[in-house]
Amino acid sequence: MAYSLRRYREGDAEPLHALTLAAIAQIGPAAYSREQVAVWASRHGSPGRIRERVANGHSIYVAADERGLPVAFALLEQDGHLDQLYCHPDHSRRELADQLLALAETEAGTRGIARLYTEASELARPAFERCGYSITHRRDFEIDGVAIHNYAMEKRLG
């Protein structure tokens, strides 16, 4: 299957929200318990939240299938924080995460951002490592009383 990379478009919010929930529900259990997956998914409110993030100046980079439908995305905040990186389970393991991270890095470079950083799940960590991010520390925390973890990671640019 051929994919194209592009920026967020009007109408993408619903498919991005749906693919986020599908990725968490279907891929999440490979590294997290049922309870952890449930609380993780609970933090991803609605398509309206995605539209709000774009309206606030955050950039969303989309990998689209041959029909132009989003199958993966990365969300870059203005300060270099990569807040989200999700791929629909039917399209995982096709280097889409690597391509999206490269696109976000290029954009960050044009904006003069010197450092990209994220909090990567156990599952996203390998993609970030492949793209040159380093772990600064493991983050252990709770969501609604459920213990979960991810990794603070960063990459210096330039």
Buried (B, 14 or more C-beta within 10 A) or exposed (E): EEBEBBEBEEEBBBBBBEBBBBBBBBBBEEBBEEBBBBBBBEEBEEBEEBBEBBEEEBBBBBBBBEEEEBBBBBBBBEEBBBBBBBBBBEBBEBBBBEBBBBBBBEBBEEEEBEEBBBBBBBBBBEBBBEBBBEEEEEEEEEBEEBEBBBBBBBBEBE
